[in-house]
Amino acid sequence: MFPSLIGTYIAQSKVCMLYKIRDEIHQDYDIVVIGSGLAGMTAANILGRNGHKVLLLESHNKLGGFATWFFRHDRSHVFDISLHGFPVGMIKTCRKYWSKEIADSIVQLHDVRFVNPQFSLQTTFTKENYAKIMVDHFKVPVDIVDAFFTHLTSMNFYDNSQETNGQMFDRFFPGRNDVVRFLMEPITYANGSTLDDPAISYGIVFSNFMSKGVYTFRGGTDVLVGKMKDELLKNNVDIKMQTRVERIIVENGRARGVEIGGKTVRAKVVLSNANIRSTVLNMVGAEHFPESFVTETKAVRLNSSSCQVYMGLKAGAKIPYIGELIFTSSYPTYNPEKLLDIKVSSRTFSVYYPEISRPQDPDARVAIVSSTNCRYEDWKKLSADDYEKEKAFMIEETLKGLEAFVPDIRSKLEVIEAATPLTVERYTLHPAGASFGTKFEGLNVSMNLHKNLPGLYHAGSVGIIMSGWLGAANYGVIQANAIESFLLNEENHARV
Ligand SMILES: Cc1cc2nc3c(=O)[nH]c(=O)nc-3n(C[C@H](O)[C@H](O)[C@H](O)COP(=O)(O)OP(=O)(O)OC[C@H]3O[C@@H](n4cnc5c(N)ncnc54)[C@H](O)[C@@H]3O)c2cc1C
């Protein structure tokens, strides 16, 4: 289609708008969606497809939120930022709420590796393979392994269990830090969760991941988001990028639209894909909510942030096959606090072999992205000078870590650069550069938003469960359904 088309877009006999930066909006909408992360885009697509008049507003100059990428050296290098792996459920979600074409490009990663002082292992990341490794390698009795997985799959969101991850692991695997590392380290990387988080969040995420392994989108994030943009326009969603919503308008205790550049766009419903705390406290304002809800919102803890090092190889340079996703660490044990340390000794390498990840591009280079979780405050407090020094240190340590797998990697690289929590904050407007939304309590605030301010909904990474590509997209589906019920209810009321 025409991914870069700016202006009017003709589709299915209706004229939809891909607004230019200076275009003013002169119409009302059924729904305004603030933010084009996977939750915002998925909700917008469903609502547009179902015949509602939808406007999608994005502050950045591209769609996708964290599902993003960037080019270097005149597009000869492309780096995916959050395409490391997601659960199999993404295939069904994309097929149902996006397109068969998108779903058909989702493929499994077959080679996930762990390399740390406690163990060196290779897994397909399926439940069967994990169980086998726990029995064969870690010598955990088979009945305990079975009981553990049965427990995970039987966990129910509504059980209201207070057990933490740490307590659950102690119950099943007392004194086995190595087993906990095997089970927990990938999830800590995937969503920032720790041993203090509720076991239910681990159970849901891990069961999803473990059911059938880890998946990726073949073609790259740019291709995926391009296809999503086409689909949104085909479904009559109007889109305006480089447009930051400053305020959500409230009239008579009801959300009525948004303010952009001092101008008002009216809507029956507003769906925010921005951070839940900024939505309530900044874009709406505490004065519009009951005091108890404001207190609850203020108590929501943000999740941790991320650092990444992006490495692009010279034209024609190759590396031996070292796996697709490698969880590496030189730290002796599993320690969630150490995983966040600015002097981190653990990192995950995602290796993008062009023939696997971008088969459509004969000139695609090998790209390697190293990810670590980290604390925003550690980076925020640095002087400009120290910030650059820490970045250089991180790059150097990453190279040393990678040399264990590819000894001559330095001579093969053309591009190497790093992103920190400040980069995350700058590009996504998430307070404190939170890469995985909020801790568990954020889910309640998000889901109850419309009860405290009718006409306003939230969809986006919250509560650990609703974060990651699948969690965010599925939350968009849930909230799109809730919005449709709300609109239908209003219509019915208006009729009587
Ligand atoms: C480094 C990193 C690696 C990751 N790796 C993985 C992975 O391998 N697998 C996985 O499943 N998940 C991964 N994730 C997490 C996953 O990418 C996110 O959970 C998911 O994409 C978040 O989607 P979202 O809908 O919550 O919105 P976000 O991606 O947070 O997007 C929100 C959007 O709203 C826009 N916005 C905010 N405020 C405004 C405003 N006022 N006006 C207009 N627009 C606004 C922002 O610009 C942004 O585009 C990773 C995240 C990071 C940071």
The ligand as a Gaussian input file, in Angstrom:
#p B3LYP/6-31G(d) Opt

LIG

0 1
 C       13.593000      -1.868000      25.394000
 C       12.289000      -2.605000      25.416000
 C       12.230000      -3.922000      24.996000
 C       11.011000      -4.602000      25.002000
 N       10.979000      -5.882000      24.546000
 C        9.792000      -6.526000      24.461000
 C        9.719000      -7.831000      23.916000
 O       10.683000      -8.404000      23.481000
 N        8.516000      -8.445000      23.877000
 C        7.386000      -7.852000      24.330000
 O        6.328000      -8.470000      24.260000
 N        7.429000      -6.593000      24.832000
 C        8.601000      -5.929000      24.907000
 N        8.656000      -4.664000      25.424000
 C        7.431000      -4.068000      25.958000
 C        6.448000      -3.684000      24.864000
 O        7.131000      -3.090000      23.791000
 C        5.441000      -2.711000      25.438000
 O        4.875000      -3.280000      26.621000
 C        4.307000      -2.381000      24.490000
 O        4.765000      -2.143000      23.181000
 C        3.622000      -1.157000      25.055000
 O        2.491000      -0.821000      24.310000
 P        1.475000       0.239000      24.872000
 O        0.216000       0.067000      24.136000
 O        1.400000       0.167000      26.358000
 O        1.991000       1.659000      24.452000
 P        3.393000       2.382000      24.332000
 O        4.279000       1.602000      23.489000
 O        3.813000       2.802000      25.666000
 O        2.950000       3.652000      23.490000
 C        2.259000       4.746000      24.000000
 C        2.189000       5.792000      22.920000
 O        1.455000       6.918000      23.388000
 C        2.081000       8.097000      22.905000
 N        1.695000       9.197000      23.798000
 C        1.922000       9.275000      25.130000
 N        1.423000      10.421000      25.607000
 C        0.862000      11.072000      24.566000
 C        0.185000      12.319000      24.433000
 N       -0.011000      13.134000      25.473000
 N       -0.262000      12.682000      23.200000
 C       -0.072000      11.874000      22.120000
 N        0.582000      10.685000      22.201000
 C        1.033000      10.302000      23.408000
 C        3.562000       7.767000      22.962000
 O        4.317000       8.612000      22.099000
 C        3.547000       6.314000      22.497000
 O        3.666000       6.212000      21.096000
 C        9.847000      -3.951000      25.448000
 C        9.901000      -2.620000      25.854000
 C       11.110000      -1.952000      25.840000
 C       11.149000      -0.513000      26.250000

